[in-house]
Amino acid sequence: MVDMLKSLLDRLYNDFTIPLFSFVVDILNLVFITPFVLLGLPVWLHIPLLAVFTACLSFYLRKRFRVEEKVRKFNAIFAEKRSRQQDLQLISEKYSRQAMYKVTDDELNDDFNTYLAQHYARYVLIYLLPLFLILGWLNTAFSGEALIGIHGIPYVFSVPANNYGIQGLSVTFVFLLVYVLSLFIGFRLRNKGGE
């Protein structure tokens, strides 16, 4: 039974997963790398442009998942339930008040924990999943060997000699720096527009 399951999983991986990811990588290379190469853009500009694109994708997913709407809805419902819980102070019987308070407190805790789990799941889908998938692809497309072939060093930028042993800035570092800055700027612009 175990051998049959292992064989099935191997077949699924080799016949479906690897071809699917290879196809996606080919499409990404065709859409995002080939045009930039044809335009003669250097890698130090190519990586930041892809980081900005990924940040835009995250904002699109955020809008698509209606995050602000869900946060407002939860806050309104939670505040209303909390207000009703405060009304329990009007019950004169101490033990009844405590029992009702315990029930409503448990309900509020369950609601909050459910919201928090959904909130983090959305953030994984909006920010982390695209980030890790794009970085996995970029670190393959612009591996150290590819960068040596492009401009002679395995880094996007080389840095002057220093006491820290840092020889250059990697694809991951440049991408993450620009991605985080793009998100920061995007949120600032969105907040200014909403004021």
Helices and strands as residue ranges (DSSP letters): H 2-12, I 13-17, H 18-28, I 29-33, H 34-38, H 43-64, H 67-86, G 87-90, H 94-123, I 124-128, H 129-141, H 144-151, E 157-158, E 168-169, H 171-194
